[in-house]
Structure formats: C-alpha cells, structure tokens
Amino acid sequence: MPQARSAQATVHFVDNYCEAYQDLFVEVRSFEAFCALHVGFLSELPRKTIPAISKAVGWSNPQGLHHFISDSPWSAQSSLKK
C-alpha cells in the first residue's frame, strides 16, 4: 500500500490554523484546497472568486477548488459526533 503524501505547505500561520481541521479530510487534496482557500481569502484580491483565488495561490486550474466546495466528501457534522 503506498504511503500517503503530506500536504504542500502554504503560508506558515495558515498551515498552523488549518492543521486543527486536517482530520476532517480523507484526501490530502481536499486539505490542500482548504488551505489554499484560506490563503486566497486573506490575499489582497479585489474579488475573491474561485478562479482568482486559484491563480493567486499558484494553481493552474481552478477546477480543484470548485470540486472542493461543491463535491468534497468532508463533513463538519461527522467530526462533531466523535
């Protein structure tokens, strides 16, 4: 079985904040999108759209952020029941 890879680092304080929520995400890609959205929300973009955030954080395709928001299997409710 292959080893799971670690999430790519973003801004240090965003990574520290997001670390508390890492167990909500089954896939590392979902966690990376979660971190990327936080970096994008804190950026100086005039409009915080998915394509603009994707470009600002260095993602070549905004589709990953779109799928995270619309189709990701994470659930805050399931983690509250633990």
LUMNU-780989 format. One line per 2 residues: their letters; for each residue x negated, y negated, z of C-alpha. Coordinates in Angstrom, 1 decimal. Each point is the difference from the previous one (the first is absolute). Layout:
<nodes>
A = X,Y,Z; ...
</nodes>
This chain:
<nodes>
MP = 0.0,0.0,0.0; -1.5,-3.4,-1.0
QA = -0.8,-2.5,2.7; 2.3,-3.0,0.2
RS = -1.8,-3.2,-1.0; -0.2,-3.1,2.2
AQ = 1.9,-3.1,-0.9; -2.0,-2.7,-1.8
AT = -0.9,-2.9,2.3; 1.6,-3.4,-0.5
VH = -0.4,-3.0,2.3; -1.3,1.1,3.4
FV = 2.8,-1.5,2.1; 2.7,1.3,-2.3
DN = -1.5,3.5,0.2; 0.0,-0.2,3.8
YC = 3.6,-1.1,0.0; 1.2,2.6,-2.5
EA = -1.9,2.8,1.8; 2.8,0.1,2.6
YQ = 2.5,1.0,-2.7; -2.2,2.5,-1.9
DL = 1.9,3.0,1.4; 3.2,-1.2,-1.8
FV = -1.6,0.9,-3.4; -0.4,3.5,-1.3
EV = -2.1,-1.1,-3.0; -3.1,-2.2,0.2
RS = 1.2,-1.9,-3.1; 3.1,-1.1,1.9
FE = -2.1,-1.2,2.9; -2.3,-1.9,-2.5
AF = 3.0,-1.7,-1.5; 1.2,-0.9,3.5
CA = -3.3,-1.7,0.7; -0.1,-1.6,-3.5
LH = 3.4,-1.6,0.6; -1.1,-1.5,3.3
VG = -3.1,-1.5,-1.7; 2.2,-1.3,-2.7
FL = 2.5,-1.5,2.4; -2.8,-1.8,1.8
SE = -1.6,-1.3,-3.2; 0.4,-3.5,-1.4
LP = 2.2,1.1,-2.9; 2.7,-2.5,-0.9
RK = 2.5,2.8,-0.7; -0.3,3.3,1.8
TI = 1.2,2.3,-2.8; -1.1,3.6,-0.4
PA = -2.0,-0.7,-3.2; -1.7,-3.0,1.6
IS = -0.9,1.9,3.2; -1.3,2.9,-2.0
KA = -2.2,-2.3,-2.0; -1.2,-1.9,3.1
VG = -1.1,3.2,1.8; -1.8,1.4,-3.1
WS = 2.5,2.6,-1.1; 0.1,0.3,-3.8
NP = 3.6,1.3,0.0; 2.9,-1.4,2.2
QG = 1.9,3.3,-0.5; -1.6,1.5,3.2
LH = 1.3,-2.8,2.2; 3.4,0.2,-1.7
HF = 0.2,3.7,0.7; -1.1,-0.5,3.6
IS = 2.9,-2.4,0.6; 2.7,1.9,-2.0
DS = -0.9,3.7,0.2; -2.5,0.6,2.8
PW = 0.9,2.9,2.4; -0.9,-1.9,3.2
SA = 2.5,-0.7,2.6; -0.3,-2.2,3.1
QS = 3.1,1.7,1.5; -1.6,3.5,-0.1
SL = -3.0,-1.3,2.0; 2.2,-1.6,2.6
KK = 1.5,3.3,0.9; -3.3,1.6,1.0
</nodes>
